[in-house]
Amino acid sequence: MRIGIIGAGNIGATLARRLPTKGHDVSVANSRGPETLDPEVTSTGARGVTAAEAVRDVDVVVLSIPQNKIPDLAPLLADLPAGTPVIDTGNYYPARDGEIDALEQGQVEGEWVSEQLGRPVVKAWNAILAGRFADAAREPGDPERIAIPVAGGDEDARRVALSLVEDTGFDAVDAGSIEESWRQQPGSPVYCTSLTAAEIPAALAAAQRDRLPRRRDLAIAVITDRAQDPTGTVDADYLTALNRLLYL
Ligand SMILES: NC(=O)c1ccc[n+]([C@@H]2O[C@H](COP(=O)([O-])OP(=O)(O)OC[C@H]3O[C@@H](n4cnc5c(N)ncnc54)[C@H](OP(=O)(O)O)[C@@H]3O)[C@@H](O)[C@H]2O)c1
């Protein structure tokens, strides 16, 4: 597939490195221009492009930018054909994004993104830690392969996203509509807890919507404290253990 990725940070860079290895034609953009991309991002064949070029003549667009920057992309996506799937890897963190009223009042993040862009979106790769995304890819059937939930879009768009998640080295689990995608938001049992495909359906079902923001903020408070301790490490193992303790 021809895939345009906007965002070349923790998650976008791994997407851009991994998807060409499965035969995809990948272009990738950040906010500052292709000349500023880390060469590692394009080391497996992705092309560095501008954000406008990343959404031209592609079969699917992946957005991997801070949630509060999503509205900036609406003009870019205005000319994208209606049938082209848009996949968002994003999560809302008020400490990073600033408080967004609708999200503070409980609107589902994926629905908010969809509203900002004026089109359906699929939510995928949002519930995997960047460190795990980089180091835990496994071939299908490997007993250590973990899974990623995928929600939103119409069935065709979701099928595309499920297939691309598999191509990045993780089992993909269909988590339903964008309305249901709160079940994979920060603070939920499937959020960055490294579950297997067999474990995900029960974890999605166990999510409690009104507890998500508090659990998300508890995790941030612990991580912030830990990061101030010169003897403490905050790596993917630590974050996974913390998330499992707080969210499962
Ligand atoms: N980090 C994680 O563990 C993790 C895990 C799952 C999901 N997520 C979510 O995925 C999203 C991306 O996270 P991240 O950690 O990869 O972010 P990040 O490392 O901060 O990278 C953000 C990228 O977005 C680009 N960007 C920002 N605004 C843009 C714009 N208007 N147009 C084009 N590019 C723009 C930045 O480009 P410049 O550098 O040029 O500004 C940068 O390449 C967030 O919503 C995050 O919550 C993160």
The ligand as a Gaussian input file, in Angstrom:
#p B3LYP/6-31G(d) Opt

LIG

0 1
 N        5.227000       7.821000      23.138000
 C        4.435000       6.763000      23.365000
 O        4.782000       5.823000      24.126000
 C        3.115000       6.657000      22.658000
 C        2.487000       5.412000      22.566000
 C        1.279000       5.289000      21.873000
 C        0.684000       6.421000      21.328000
 N        1.290000       7.643000      21.472000
 C        0.563000       8.815000      20.946000
 O        0.942000       8.983000      19.575000
 C        1.052000      10.389000      19.281000
 C        2.485000      10.668000      18.886000
 O        3.306000      10.369000      20.011000
 P        4.901000      10.398000      19.945000
 O        5.374000      10.047000      21.307000
 O        5.386000       9.622000      18.757000
 O        5.135000      11.965000      19.688000
 P        6.500000      12.766000      19.501000
 O        7.670000      11.861000      19.736000
 O        6.362000      14.022000      20.291000
 O        6.483000      13.134000      17.939000
 C        5.511000      13.953000      17.408000
 C        5.758000      14.106000      15.922000
 O        4.652000      14.868000      15.387000
 C        5.174000      15.849000      14.518000
 N        4.200000      16.924000      14.401000
 C        3.653000      17.667000      15.388000
 N        2.773000      18.553000      14.867000
 C        2.775000      18.368000      13.532000
 C        2.112000      18.985000      12.450000
 N        1.222000      19.975000      12.646000
 N        2.367000      18.546000      11.195000
 C        3.266000      17.546000      10.987000
 N        3.928000      16.917000      11.978000
 C        3.691000      17.330000      13.235000
 C        6.479000      16.256000      15.160000
 O        7.275000      16.919000      14.227000
 P        8.390000      18.003000      14.706000
 O        9.353000      17.251000      15.543000
 O        8.943000      18.510000      13.419000
 O        7.599000      19.026000      15.476000
 C        7.021000      14.881000      15.566000
 O        7.657000      14.264000      14.467000
 C        0.634000      11.127000      20.565000
 O       -0.731000      11.463000      20.516000
 C        0.896000      10.108000      21.655000
 O        0.063000      10.318000      22.792000
 C        2.503000       7.775000      22.089000

